[in-house]
Amino acid sequence: MTTESPLWFTSSYSENGGQCIEVATNLAATHGTVPVRDSKNPHGPTLALTPNTWTAFVSGVRQGGFSGV
């Protein structure tokens, strides 16, 4: 049995001084989870989202649903 490690990345749009998240989508198919973490605290807590929740979040961002936050 092999254990996959998250392959963390940030969006290519993340040029805002480090105020972004990192995501590891490589675990979605095999583990049913999309880990998300604060890029400023890579050893801190990780939020584990389902693939459907991650897709809904990205869709909301693209539609401007979080622009006032």
N, C-alpha and C positions, 0 to 999 in steps of 0.2 A: 504494500500500500504506500502511495506517495502522498505527501502533504503539499498542497499548492500554497505558495506565499502570495500575498496581494502584490500586484504590480501597480504601484501608486503613480498617478499622473495628475497634473493640473491642466485646466483648459488653456488653449493657446490664446484666449482672450484675457487671461489673468496677468495683466501687467499693471496692477494697481498697488504696488508697494507691498505685496505679500499678504494682502487681506483676502485670502481665498481658501477654498477647500481642495483636498486631494481625494480622488476616488479610485477604486480598484475594481473595474468592471470585469476583470478576468475570472472572477469567482462566481459570476451570476449563473452560468450554465451548470457548473459542476457542484456548487454548494448552495445555490438558491439565495445568495446574498450579495449585496453591493456595499462594501464597507466605505465609509466616508469619514474623513478626519480633518481637523484644522491644520492647515499647512504651516502655521507658526508653532505648532506643538505636535510634532510627528510621533512623539512617544506618549502622548496623552490618550484620552479615551477615543474610541472609534464607535461611530453610529452604524449599525448594520441595518440596511434597508432591503426590502424585497425588490426584485427587479421591477415589478409593477409600480411600486412606490417611487423608485428612482426615475422611471420613465415619466410618471405623473409630475414629479418635481421638475424635471428638465422641461417638460411641456409647459408648465406654469411659468418658468423663467423665460422661456422663449416668447410667451404671450404677454410678458410684462406684468405678471401677477404679483411680483415682489418688488416692484420699483419704488414703492413708498416705504419700504421697511428699512 
